[in-house]
Amino acid sequence: MEITFLQNIWFILVGVLLIGYAILDGFDLGVGILQFFTKKNEDRRVLINSIAPFWDGNEVWLLTGGGALFAAFPHVYATVFSGFYLAIMLLLVGLIFRAVCMEFRGQVESDAWREFWDKAFNFSSFLIALLLGVALGNIYTGIPLGEDMNYTGSFFTLLRPMPLLIGVTGLMMLVMQGALYLNIKTEGELQERAIKWSMASYKLFVVVLILTTAMVPVLTENNFQIFLSRWGAYPVILVILISLLVIPSFVKKGKYFGAFMASSVIIAAMFMVVALTIYPNLVVDSNDKFSMAINEISASEYTLKSMLIIALIGMPIVLAYTAYIYRVFKGKVKLDEHSY
């Protein structure tokens, strides 16, 4: 098994893990943001309990993606995690605080107490979604690297216009994902509101997506040309357009799971846009001098091969467990004495 083949396989697998995280944790981040727009405690509890069985398992995909990156492409792991240090710390604080909010909100019978933890839950969900989008934007746009593969910018370098635009696009995409998920899990008056949220977030996402797409050739002309030159570019664009077109129709017809799956396809396709643009690099140098190509910075052939064997054994187990959990907790949310 040639090392080039293994390097490409692990480029794909890291991407698959990140896509899995974005789709699965994406909807519960979206739900966390949308909870801000509810007033009744019962409605807020329904939203929290719609994601309660899944949120921690969803985050495993992010941990696994980080672990795979560390083992397969250690130089990339070192560069990204050191360069994005402050952003990653904010992300970790958000992830930790979000879990604390869910556990603490019901510990005291006080409206003020619940209100504080609910708002903290909303803000941490918003922060995580935005940070993830901006991080993806920086991977797409490129970051300044030195000859030693170290990040040479500052925290504010990460907040350039294009990464911020992509961050806002990602934020709206996850809000839409969360709203479409709530269409499946809620009923009655709350479901009617979730349907309105899904259509409103869909429209906002489309507007932001059009704006971001229009700015790509202006702010990152080279990336735009590279993407269009890839053989998979036009199929990916077609998939995004079809998925965008079917979501309103599915929602109108009450095919909420279909709408959710179409949104998930859009998320996966967005990652494919980034992958097609940056390949064969994992981290692009914005100065176009020291980009980190997979054939130059991967682990050894033995490491990649050993990890692939482990992945082939472990991934089916993870997928089976995930499918089982979602099957067990399918259906509408019903509150009881054990609910949050």
C-alpha positions in Angstrom: 0.0 0.0 0.0 1.7 3.2 -1.2 2.1 6.1 1.2 0.5 8.5 -1.3 -2.7 6.4 -1.2 -2.7 6.4 2.6 -2.1 10.1 2.7 -5.1 10.7 0.4 -7.3 8.3 2.4 -6.5 10.1 5.6 -7.2 13.5 4.0 -10.6 12.1 3.2 -11.2 10.5 6.5 -10.3 13.6 8.5 -12.8 15.5 6.3 -15.5 12.9 6.9 -15.0 13.1 10.6 -15.3 16.9 10.5 -18.4 16.7 8.3 -20.0 14.2 10.7 -19.4 16.6 13.5 -20.7 19.6 11.6 -23.9 17.8 10.7 -24.6 16.2 14.1 -23.4 18.8 16.5 -24.5 21.4 14.1 -28.2 20.8 14.7 -27.8 20.9 18.5 -25.8 24.1 18.3 -28.6 25.5 16.1 -31.2 24.4 18.7 -29.1 26.1 21.4 -29.2 29.3 19.5 -32.9 29.1 18.7 -33.8 28.5 22.4 -33.1 32.2 22.8 -36.4 32.9 20.9 -38.5 30.9 23.3 -40.1 32.4 26.5 -41.9 29.5 28.2 -39.9 27.3 30.5 -41.7 24.3 29.1 -40.7 25.1 25.5 -37.1 25.7 26.5 -37.1 22.3 28.2 -38.5 20.7 25.1 -35.7 22.2 23.0 -33.0 21.1 25.5 -34.4 17.6 25.8 -34.6 17.3 22.0 -30.8 17.2 22.0 -30.1 15.9 25.4 -29.5 12.2 24.4 -27.2 13.2 21.5 -25.1 16.3 22.2 -22.2 14.6 24.0 -22.0 11.8 21.5 -22.0 14.3 18.7 -19.0 16.1 20.1 -17.0 12.8 19.9 -16.8 13.3 16.2 -14.8 16.5 16.8 -12.5 14.8 19.3 -12.0 11.9 16.9 -11.3 14.3 14.0 -8.7 16.1 16.2 -7.1 12.8 17.2 -7.0 11.6 13.6 -5.3 14.9 12.6 -2.8 14.6 15.4 -1.8 11.0 14.4 -2.0 11.3 10.6 -0.7 14.9 10.1 1.0 15.9 13.3 2.7 19.1 11.8 -0.8 20.4 10.8 -2.1 19.6 14.2 0.8 21.6 15.8 0.4 24.5 13.4 -3.4 24.8 13.7 -3.7 24.3 17.4 -0.9 26.7 18.2 -1.9 29.3 15.7 -5.6 29.2 16.6 -4.7 28.9 20.3 -7.0 31.7 21.6 -9.8 30.8 19.3 -9.6 27.1 20.4 -9.5 28.1 24.0 -12.7 30.1 23.5 -14.2 27.1 21.7 -13.3 24.8 24.6 -14.8 27.2 27.1 -17.9 27.4 25.0 -18.2 23.6 24.8 -17.6 23.2 28.5 -19.9 26.0 29.6 -22.7 24.8 27.3 -22.7 21.4 29.0 -22.7 23.0 32.4 -25.7 25.2 31.4 -27.8 22.2 30.5 -27.0 20.5 33.8 -27.4 23.5 36.1 -30.5 25.2 34.7 -32.9 22.9 36.6 -31.0 22.6 39.8 -32.7 25.6 41.5 -36.4 26.5 41.3 -35.9 30.1 40.3 -36.8 31.9 37.2 -33.8 34.2 37.4 -31.5 31.1 37.8 -32.9 29.4 34.8 -32.9 32.6 32.8 -29.1 33.1 33.5 -28.2 29.5 32.4 -30.5 29.6 29.4 -28.9 32.8 28.1 -25.4 31.4 28.8 -26.5 28.3 26.9 -27.7 30.4 23.9 -24.5 32.5 23.9 -22.1 29.6 24.1 -24.0 27.8 21.3 -23.7 31.0 19.2 -20.0 31.4 20.0 -19.2 27.8 19.1 -21.0 27.9 15.8 -19.4 31.2 14.8 -15.9 30.1 15.8 -16.2 26.9 13.9 -17.3 28.8 10.8 -14.5 31.3 11.1 -12.0 28.5 11.6 -13.3 26.8 8.4 -13.0 30.2 6.7 -9.4 30.5 7.6 -8.6 27.0 6.4 -10.3 28.0 3.1 -8.7 31.4 2.8 -5.3 30.4 4.1 -3.2 31.7 7.0 0.2 33.3 7.2 2.9 30.7 7.8 6.6 30.9 8.3 9.3 28.6 6.9 9.2 26.6 10.2 5.5 25.9 9.7 4.5 28.2 12.5 1.6 30.6 12.3 2.9 34.1 11.9 -0.3 36.1 12.4 -2.3 37.2 15.4 -5.7 36.5 16.7 -7.1 39.4 14.7 -5.5 38.0 11.5 -8.1 35.3 11.8 -10.9 37.9 11.7 -10.3 39.0 8.1 -13.4 39.7 5.9 -13.6 36.4 4.0 -13.3 34.1 7.1 -15.8 36.3 8.9 -18.2 36.0 6.0 -17.8 32.3 5.9 -18.2 32.2 9.7 -21.6 34.0 9.4 -22.6 31.7 6.6 -21.7 28.7 8.7 -23.6 30.1 11.7 -26.8 30.6 9.6 -26.3 27.1 8.1 -26.3 25.6 11.6 -29.2 27.6 12.8 -31.2 26.3 9.8 -30.0 22.8 10.6 -31.2 23.2 14.2 -34.6 24.6 13.1 -35.2 21.7 10.6 -34.3 19.2 13.3 -36.9 20.8 15.6 -39.5 20.3 13.0 -38.9 16.6 13.5 -38.8 16.6 17.3 -41.6 19.0 18.3 -45.3 19.2 17.9 -48.2 21.5 18.2 -47.7 25.3 18.6 -43.9 24.8 19.2 -43.6 22.9 16.0 -45.4 25.7 14.1 -42.8 28.1 15.5 -40.0 25.8 14.5 -41.4 25.7 11.0 -41.3 29.5 10.9 -37.8 29.5 12.3 -36.7 27.0 9.7 -38.0 29.1 6.8 -36.6 32.3 8.2 -33.2 30.8 8.8 -33.3 29.2 5.4 -33.9 32.6 3.7 -31.2 34.3 5.8 -28.8 31.5 4.9 -29.5 31.8 1.2 -28.9 35.6 1.4 -25.6 35.2 3.3 -24.5 32.4 1.0 -25.1 34.4 -2.1 -23.2 37.4 -0.6 -20.3 35.1 0.5 -20.2 33.4 -2.9 -20.2 36.8 -4.7 -17.3 37.9 -2.6 -15.1 34.8 -3.2 -13.8 35.9 -6.6 -13.3 39.4 -5.2 -11.4 38.6 -2.0 -9.9 35.2 -2.9 -9.7 35.1 -6.7 -7.1 32.4 -6.7 -9.2 30.1 -4.6 -12.2 30.7 -6.9 -10.2 29.7 -9.9 -8.7 26.6 -8.2 -12.1 25.4 -7.2 -13.6 25.7 -10.6 -10.7 23.9 -12.1 -11.4 20.8 -10.0 -13.3 17.9 -11.6 -15.7 17.7 -8.8 -16.6 21.4 -8.6 -19.7 21.5 -10.8 -21.3 18.4 -9.3 -20.8 19.8 -5.8 -22.4 23.1 -6.9 -25.3 21.2 -8.5 -25.8 19.2 -5.3 -25.9 22.5 -3.2 -28.4 24.1 -5.6 -30.7 21.1 -5.7 -30.6 20.8 -1.9 -31.4 24.4 -1.5 -34.4 24.2 -3.8 -36.0 21.1 -2.2 -35.8 22.3 1.4 -38.8 24.7 1.2 -40.8 22.2 -0.7 -40.1 19.5 1.9 -41.0 21.7 4.8 -44.3 22.8 3.1 -45.2 19.2 2.5 -44.4 18.1 6.0 -41.4 16.0 4.9 -39.3 17.3 7.7 -36.8 14.5 7.7 -36.2 15.1 4.0 -35.6 18.8 4.6 -33.1 18.0 7.4 -31.2 15.5 5.2 -31.1 18.1 2.4 -29.6 20.6 4.9 -27.1 17.9 6.0 -26.1 17.4 2.3 -25.5 21.2 2.0 -23.2 21.1 5.1 -21.2 18.1 3.6 -21.0 19.9 0.2 -19.6 23.1 1.8 -16.8 21.1 3.3 -16.2 19.5 -0.1 -15.9 23.0 -1.5 -13.1 23.7 1.0 -11.4 20.3 0.4 -11.5 20.7 -3.4 -10.0 24.2 -3.1 -7.1 23.5 -0.7 -6.1 20.0 -1.9 -3.4 18.7 -1.7 -2.8 21.1 1.1 -4.3 20.8 4.6 -3.1 24.3 5.6 -2.7 26.9 2.9 -0.1 29.7 3.4 -1.9 33.0 2.5 1.5 34.2 1.2 1.7 31.2 -1.1 5.1 30.1 0.1 4.9 27.5 2.9 1.6 25.7 2.4 1.4 22.3 4.1 0.8 19.6 1.5 -0.3 16.1 2.7 2.6 14.4 0.9 5.1 16.6 2.8 3.8 16.6 6.4 2.1 13.3 7.0 3.1 10.7 9.5 5.0 7.6 8.5 3.6 4.9 6.2 3.5 2.5 9.1 1.5 4.9 11.3 -1.0 5.7 8.5 -1.5 2.0 7.8 -1.9 1.0 11.4 -4.4 3.8 12.0 -6.4 2.8 8.9 -6.8 -0.7 10.3 -8.0 0.7 13.6 -10.4 3.1 11.7 -11.8 0.2 9.6 -12.6 -1.7 12.8 -13.7 1.3 15.0 -15.7 3.4 12.6 -18.4 0.8 11.9 -18.9 0.4 15.6 -19.2 4.1 16.1 -21.7 4.4 13.2 -23.7 1.4 14.5 -23.8 2.9 18.0 -24.8 6.3 16.7 -27.6 4.8 14.6 -28.8 2.8 17.6 -29.0 5.9 19.9 -30.9 7.9 17.3 -33.3 5.0 16.8 -33.9 4.6 20.5 -34.6 8.3 21.0 -36.5 8.9 17.8 -39.9 10.6 17.8 -41.4 13.7 19.4 -40.0 15.0 22.7 -42.1 14.1 25.8 -41.2 15.7 29.1 -41.2 13.7 32.3 -39.7 13.9 35.8 -36.3 12.7 34.4 -36.2 15.5 31.8 -33.9 18.5 32.0 
